[in-house]
Amino acid sequence: MPLTMLSVGKEAIINSCRAKDATRKYLEGLGIVPGAEISIISEMGGNLIVSVKGSRLALSKGVASQLTVQI
């Protein structure tokens, strides 16, 4: 399911990223890679604050919808 469907406070494992190459490489540099654990800290207007590998990151709704996760 897309990351945008995950509820606040829930944790999931990243399956894949369907973003363009440049965006995918940028996300990989931030630690958003398949197999990494991700959780949603808060959501405002569809944009997300997530926690990955101990870091908090802001993701736009468009980028978050291109990440698929499994619970």
Buried (B, 14 or more C-beta within 10 A) or exposed (E): EEBBEBEEEEEBEBEEBEBEEEBBEEBEEBBBBEEBEBBBEEBEEEBBBBBBEEEEBEBEBEBBBBBBBEE
